[in-house]
Amino acid sequence: MAIEMGSPSADELGDVVRVMKEWQDDDVPVQLHPGDVGWYWRFGAERTAQATRTWSRAGEVLAVGLLDGADLLRMAFAPEALRDEELARQVAQDVSGRGVLPEGEVSLEAPMSALIQNVLGEDGWESGEPWALLRRDLGAPVPDPGVDVELVGPEQAHEWAAVLRASFEGSTFTEERWHAMAAGVAYVDARCLGVRDERGEMVAAVIVWSAGEGRTGLIEPMGVHREHRGHGHGRAITVAGARALQELGSSSVVVYTPSSNAGAVATYRSAGLEQVSERRDLRRCARRAP
Ligand SMILES: CC(C)(COP(=O)(O)OP(=O)(O)OC[C@H]1O[C@@H](n2cnc3c(N)ncnc32)[C@H](O)[C@@H]1OP(=O)(O)O)[C@@H](O)C(=O)NCCC(=O)NCCS
């Protein structure tokens, strides 16, 4: 049976998220997580649907791609399809030829063990920016974060949005985006948390995304207000996120961050996550004129 690429409607995104959850197993390489789709949902259901592609055989979804920005496709595969040659070749063809990604310099994120890495490598794609994968097993107890942790709901959304803007350079996050995200189907399994300083100002923010009982959970995003760094808030909010995932039944917590983000890597380590591997995006450079 041939592999077919599809673009789900907003109504069909729930099915895509459900399938992706089943792929989040600690024995499978860490890859695009339903929480990544949930975080993208801050732009609304329509835009999330427009950014999503599926590849199926006989109606069964075997791979999902999320266009996370104009020039980056992030991918997840059904565990049994990671080395499926027909699928890898069709994805490679669609990515380059059917307008999934634009002309010029583009990147694709996929597990290092996925066959698409080899196929695109043969086509001249090169390895791009290194990302550190950090992980903590949640089978053992997670210590108390040592601070009061707040579950953020609609009432605190404006404060949480302000912390996120003050954490990430160039962030455009708003309260409206929080509400759009929280209305998404993936958010059902998420927890948005905040930590305040002694004056009551929210200073640290995290969202953790469960993929269900016994499955891998994700941190996305995590940040500390730039004027409140170096006081242990990053470690505390990360530990709080890990505990929330443990309560939700996750088997582990994972996060990807650019290897160059020394502060983030140090903070995750300090919160008990270990760097387990490094992944590189695949990058297709702009074609030079002959
Ligand atoms: C990364 C970040 C969350 C750290 O927050 P923070 O409150 O300053 O971190 P903490 O005070 O809890 O520090 C935790 C540990 O990391 C270390 N650390 C923090 N920032 C560091 C830096 N820039 N370089 C080296 N080490 C750093 C601390 O020394 C501490 O180590 P220790 O536990 O061994 O003593 C914050 O800088 C931030 O929000 N950055 C921008 C957003 C971001 O990159 N988020 C993560 C990626 S999704």
The ligand as an ORCA input file, in Angstrom:
! r2SCAN-3c Opt
* xyz 0 1
  C      17.986     28.642     32.335
  C      17.230     29.411     33.416
  C      15.832     28.800     33.564
  C      17.975     29.317     34.765
  O      17.182     29.900     35.788
  P      17.789     30.269     37.227
  O      16.661     30.537     38.162
  O      18.819     31.313     37.094
  O      18.489     28.861     37.623
  P      18.883     28.379     39.085
  O      19.256     29.557     39.926
  O      17.827     27.464     39.615
  O      20.200     27.535     38.769
  C      20.214     26.124     38.674
  C      21.632     25.658     38.395
  O      22.032     26.051     37.071
  C      23.211     26.849     37.118
  N      23.086     27.910     36.117
  C      22.017     28.727     35.921
  N      22.243     29.580     34.904
  C      23.478     29.276     34.442
  C      24.283     29.785     33.377
  N      23.839     30.784     32.589
  N      25.492     29.218     33.167
  C      25.940     28.197     33.928
  N      25.218     27.664     34.966
  C      24.014     28.198     35.207
  C      23.254     27.408     38.519
  O      24.573     27.725     38.900
  C      22.675     26.271     39.325
  O      23.678     25.264     39.507
  P      23.837     24.420     40.886
  O      22.515     23.827     41.188
  O      24.862     23.417     40.529
  O      24.246     25.408     41.920
  C      17.093     30.927     33.034
  O      18.366     31.442     32.770
  C      16.185     31.181     31.849
  O      14.989     31.369     32.008
  N      16.739     31.232     30.614
  C      16.005     31.552     29.402
  C      14.947     30.508     29.076
  C      15.549     29.135     28.858
  O      16.604     28.993     28.291
  N      14.795     28.099     29.310
  C      15.231     26.723     29.212
  C      15.134     26.156     27.856
  S      13.491     25.644     27.456
*
